[in-house]
Amino acid sequence: MSISPDQDADRQVPADARPTSPRLNALVLSLLSFCLILFGVWLVSAGKRYRQEYSQVTAGWQVGATRVVELTLVRADKLSLACASDVSVAGLHCGFRRDFGAVAASPDDPLVLQPYNTTGGELLLGAGLWTSPDLKGTLPTARFTVVCNYHIEGLTSSTAVRFGFGAPFSRIGTTATMGRLTDCVLPR
């Protein structure tokens, strides 16, 4: 069977169509590689900057360290502050389980953790604050600060906290330190 010249003309590519060249494929591949390299450099530099900022904020906040912290409090915090978690480190534990069921414990128990914020805005879970002699007497009616030695015993990221009595618990979403607060005094 032979093909007539008219049928062969129908199969031909139009004169103005450009054939795909290997050079075009190489250019597209080069551009894609360049974009991926730029993205990788950006990703590494952004991570490096984040690590530098994070390490400066938390310098010295590792397990086994002791830090002097200044906590901001109000008188009602003794009964209002609570955490919920099944994590227990060195005998320290939250006043509520992960399912928000209460554990038989009081804030005066030196092993019960409560959430506190430092004057610098760091969240920590501390135990033993209310056993300090300076906090046994009459406390100021307005917001006040307390300076303590904070002995870091462990870390947790699966904890929920509340900052008001009867308020709902909310997950902290970040890693927080857990530890003992000792030698707490009201600055005079």
Secondary structure, 3 states (H helix, E strand, C coil): CCCCHHHHHHHCCCCCCCCCCHHHHHHHHHHHHHHHHHHHHHHHHHHHHHHHHHHHHCCCCCCCCEEEEEEEECCCHHHHCEEECCCEECCEEECECCCCCECCCCCCCCCEEEEEEECCCCEEEEECHHHCHHHCCCCCCCCEEEEEEEEEEEEECCCEEECCCCCCCEECCCCEEEEEEEEEECCC
